[in-house]
Amino acid sequence: MTMTDDLAHDSAVELAVARLVDEFRPRVRPQVVGTVVRSCRRDLSGVPATALPELVERLARTRLETVG
Amino acid sequence: MGFVDVSGVRHTLPDGRVLLDDVSFRVGEGARAALVGGNGAGKTTLLRIVAGDLAPEAGTVSRSGGLGVMRQFIGSVRDDTTVQRFLVDLAGPAVRAAWDAVEAAELTLMETDDEPAQLAYAAALAQWGDVGGYDAEVTWDTVTVAALGVPHDRCKYRELSTLSGGEQKRLALEALLRGPEQVLLLDEPDNYLDVPGKRWLEERLRETRKTVLFVSHDRELLSRVADRVVTVEGGTAWVHGGGFAGYPEARTARHERMAELRRRWDEEHQRLVDLVRTLQQQAANSPDMASRYRATQTRLARFEAEGPPPERPPQQEVTMRLRGGRTGVRAVVAEQLELSGLMRPFDLEVWYGDRVGVLGANGAGKSHFLRLLAGQDVAHTGSWRLGARVVPGFFAQTHAHPEWLDRTPVDLLWHGEPGRPGVDRGRAMAVLRRYGLTNVADQPFRTLSGGQQARLQVVMLELSGATLLLLDEPTDNLDVLSAEALEEALAAFDGTVLAVTHDRWFARSFDRFLVFGGDGRVYESAEPVFDEDRVARAR
């Protein structure tokens, strides 16, 4: 629960969600985009902060392309 | 803090010769130990064993504190290595491995941008952070600013070959001195550095709290930095626990002690052999003597089994005979001389017997000036002349003779050249023996060490009958012993000497100094001047 809250306020997550929601609308619902991005963020938990926004968005895009 | 402990190390060459045996020494925390020895004695091999590049045949090397290594070739890198790659290679093994993993993951990602590739890249970046890679990048930024005056980002893709030898050395030294490794192995760190660069190196090595083991032939640097001296000679190593100032006396005393112990052993051995012989004869006639004979035989066998003490290391036979000869009182006279575009006009009178050190900025025309006096074609204005009976002999920096590379010393002496008559093989071998060059007499010049090449040039000066020696950095590449032999030969030389040098120790043996300034001014000084700025020229 705490982790979800942290992720919700993670700027890497917020920026990626905003961009990917636009990019994948209307094929993928915004809620799905948010779930996928948060999942990617968790998978990339060891990555240095400076590289995180780019890697999260890139991985989420790859995964969304497979589901979308 | 770190240390190095070498114990009972042995190394055999591929041809079966034992290069090092029973080498033991310790460089304790914060010590600055110099590693010295003649050319080919095994210094670099020992350094490679300490670095872990070579496994010793016997014995162990213990280290703590992380190891930073500066190899001898740094300063002459001419391949496509970039500044970034160079700095990565100087870092510890964990940083190197993490960097290589990031690079490999990036390449994969460029070819296949799928989920496994992205996760592998992310893992490589995480590992880079874990091993301190981001801290290393901050250090590299400081290092490139200090060494090259630009941030890492602006020079990381620059090829190392575009840097001068001194810049390459400086970059490596800054990286190692600022890095986390606590033990530094430096193989000739001062090569390619000018005198201000050497002074900087001395200060940095004196103030560092790291443990340093370094190889150098620069006697000034050795005397200022080393607090102990590890000598590789006679197939093993020994340690002088003090600085370089007391080293020559300590070495001589050690050699005399070894010779004395060996002499006593030989005498005692001979006495026992003689006694056994005498008792053998007496035992034939007297049963009483038979038991004494057997006891003495046993004693001799035990004495021989223990073996003799080690021999005194073979002395490097370097006996330079620069004879020279009486010339006119004025050996060199120059009036309003100017080498085109290099300097302002200057006057000079050099007298018979003078020892003139030619010092100054790189690129100010020192070597050209010597070449002009040697009779080579150098563009100039003004006038110059040599005195009566003055015969110039020119000693060039060793890389200045491409035509010698495939010829052997005997061949070079046999054929002679203008101003130097050829000599037969017998005389050639005799003179090569005096310079300790017999074992390389039939090897191509290119395979000779720097010190051997330099000594061969002195041979040629001797045979040319020169009365004016023009020496261009003669002590570069000479080991300490050869440099001292050269100094002794010059002191005994009956003639005049002009020598370009950056060797502060060597320069002390001169009595006048001609300084080529970075601003084009050429002036005389009673004291050596080593801090003239490099000549700034549009490139």
Chai-1 contact restraints between the chains, C-beta under 6 A:
chainA,res_idxA,chainB,res_idxB,connection_type,confidence,min_distance_angstrom,max_distance_angstrom,comment,restraint_id
A,L44,B,A122,contact,1.0,0.0,6.0,A-B,restraint_1
A,G46,B,A126,contact,1.0,0.0,6.0,A-B,restraint_2
A,V47,B,A122,contact,1.0,0.0,6.0,A-B,restraint_3
A,V47,B,L125,contact,1.0,0.0,6.0,A-B,restraint_4
A,V47,B,A126,contact,1.0,0.0,6.0,A-B,restraint_5
A,P48,B,L125,contact,1.0,0.0,6.0,A-B,restraint_6
A,P48,B,G129,contact,1.0,0.0,6.0,A-B,restraint_7
A,A51,B,L125,contact,1.0,0.0,6.0,A-B,restraint_8
A,L55,B,A122,contact,1.0,0.0,6.0,A-B,restraint_9
A,L59,B,Q118,contact,1.0,0.0,6.0,A-B,restraint_10
A,T62,B,E115,contact,1.0,0.0,6.0,A-B,restraint_11
